[in-house]
């Protein structure tokens, strides 16, 4: 899980398929399909580009994966 925030959404979903639902939960706030349009971006990059929408994404992802 180390460095998870630096991996692309695609890489994360390949290893942790359950992360797709978390990423899709941001679709309505962003107004587009996150998985479709931001697949090669990192969670950290999304938080930096759109902090109002993606604030806490890295933390939520880490919690999801820890179980």
Secondary structure as UniProt FT lines:
FT   TURN            2..3
FT   HELIX           4..6
FT   HELIX           9..15
FT   TURN            17..18
FT   HELIX           19..24
FT   TURN            25..26
FT   HELIX           27..30
FT   HELIX           34..37
FT   TURN            39..40
FT   HELIX           43..49
FT   HELIX           51..54
FT   TURN            55..56
FT   HELIX           57..66
//
